């Protein structure tokens, strides 16, 4: 049963990723941020003043990729990079008003798209989905509180 759940979750995550790409390609949302960039901007929005290292840890992306991404997003005026007042070597990241607008627009677009997917489902199916997602959310929170989120030992060699 666990393997089936894992595969279903992977498929759902891929579906969300494809949906974001389709929204961007179809230009239904005219902002330049989606996918990994949107996830990073959301983290910055939730953690104002976060460093590149901290953002890399939270997103699971290599620091070099986060750094390049932040330079691009700063050029687009989605993110602002400020020097730390105590340590000039550190760069603190903040979301700009344009970045907030971007996150809000993507949130609304995502809610509409997911709402359209859920529309044909019956109340019983929606209740099952809601209870299952709430249980999964509790499991993530417990794992995070215990410091074991995603930790299963050594990573595979490839």
C-alpha positions in Angstrom: 0.0 0.0 0.0 2.8 2.4 0.8 4.4 1.9 -2.6 1.1 2.7 -4.3 0.7 5.9 -2.2 4.2 6.9 -3.1 3.6 6.5 -6.8 0.3 8.3 -6.6 2.0 11.2 -4.8 4.7 11.4 -7.4 2.1 11.4 -10.2 0.1 14.2 -8.5 3.3 16.3 -8.0 4.2 15.8 -11.7 0.7 16.8 -12.6 1.0 20.1 -10.6 4.4 20.8 -12.2 2.9 20.2 -15.7 0.0 22.4 -14.8 2.3 25.3 -13.8 4.2 24.9 -17.1 1.0 24.9 -19.1 -0.2 28.1 -17.3 3.1 29.8 -18.1 3.2 28.7 -21.7 -0.4 29.6 -22.4 0.4 33.0 -20.8 -2.7 32.9 -18.7 -0.5 34.3 -16.0 1.8 36.9 -17.5 4.4 36.8 -14.7 7.9 35.3 -15.3 8.0 33.1 -12.3 6.8 29.5 -12.0 8.0 26.1 -10.9 11.2 26.1 -8.9 11.4 29.9 -9.1 7.9 30.2 -7.6 8.8 27.8 -4.8 11.9 29.9 -4.0 9.9 33.2 -4.1 7.3 31.7 -1.8 10.0 30.6 0.7 11.5 34.2 0.6 8.0 35.6 1.1 7.5 33.4 4.2 11.1 34.0 5.5 12.0 37.6 4.8 15.8 38.1 5.1 16.6 34.5 4.3 20.1 33.8 3.0 21.0 32.0 -0.2 22.4 29.1 1.9 19.2 28.9 3.9 17.1 29.0 0.8 19.2 26.3 -0.8 18.6 24.1 2.2 14.8 24.7 2.2 14.4 24.1 -1.5 16.9 21.3 -1.8 18.6 23.1 -4.7 22.3 23.5 -5.0 23.6 26.8 -3.6 25.0 27.8 -7.1 21.6 27.3 -8.7 19.9 29.3 -6.0 22.4 32.1 -6.4 21.9 32.2 -10.2 18.2 32.1 -9.8 18.2 35.0 -7.3 20.3 37.1 -9.6 17.8 36.5 -12.4 14.8 37.2 -10.1 16.5 40.4 -8.8 17.0 41.6 -12.4 13.3 41.0 -12.9 12.6 42.9 -9.7 10.8 40.0 -8.1 13.4 39.6 -5.3 15.6 42.2 -3.6 19.2 41.3 -2.5 20.4 43.3 0.5 23.7 43.1 2.4 23.5 41.9 5.9 24.0 44.8 8.3 26.3 42.8 10.6 28.2 40.7 8.1 28.7 42.2 4.7 29.5 38.8 3.1 25.9 37.7 3.7 23.2 38.5 1.3 19.6 38.8 2.6 16.7 38.1 0.3 13.4 39.9 0.4 10.4 39.8 -1.9 9.5 43.0 -3.7 5.9 44.3 -4.3 6.1 42.8 -7.8 7.1 39.5 -6.2 4.2 39.6 -3.9 1.9 40.3 -6.9 3.5 37.4 -8.7 2.9 35.0 -5.8 -0.7 36.2 -5.4 -1.4 35.8 -9.2 0.0 32.3 -9.3 -1.9 31.4 -6.1 -5.2 32.5 -7.7 -4.4 30.8 -11.0 -3.5 27.6 -9.2 -6.6 27.7 -7.1 -8.7 28.1 -10.2 -7.0 25.3 -12.0 -7.2 22.9 -9.1 -10.8 24.0 -8.5 -11.6 23.0 -12.1 -10.0 19.6 -11.5 -12.0 19.0 -8.3 -15.3 20.3 -9.7 -16.5 17.0 -11.2 -15.7 15.0 -8.0 -18.5 14.1 -5.6 -18.6 15.1 -2.0 -17.5 11.7 -0.8 -14.4 11.8 -3.0 -13.6 15.3 -1.9 -14.0 14.3 1.8 -11.6 11.3 1.3 -9.1 13.6 -0.4 -9.3 16.2 2.3 -8.9 13.7 5.1 -6.0 12.0 3.3 -4.2 15.3 2.7 -4.7 16.4 6.3 -3.2 13.2 7.5 -0.2 13.6 5.2 0.2 17.2 6.4 0.2 16.0 10.0 2.8 13.4 9.2 5.0 16.1 7.5 4.7 18.3 10.5 5.6 15.5 13.0 8.6 14.6 10.9 9.7 18.2 10.7 9.3 18.7 14.5 11.3 15.6 15.1 13.9 16.7 12.6 13.4 13.5 10.5 11.6 15.0 7.5 12.8 13.0 4.5 15.7 11.3 6.4 16.1 7.6 5.7 19.8 7.2 6.0 22.4 7.6 3.3 21.3 8.8 -0.1 21.5 6.4 -3.1 24.8 6.6 -5.0 23.3 8.0 -8.2 
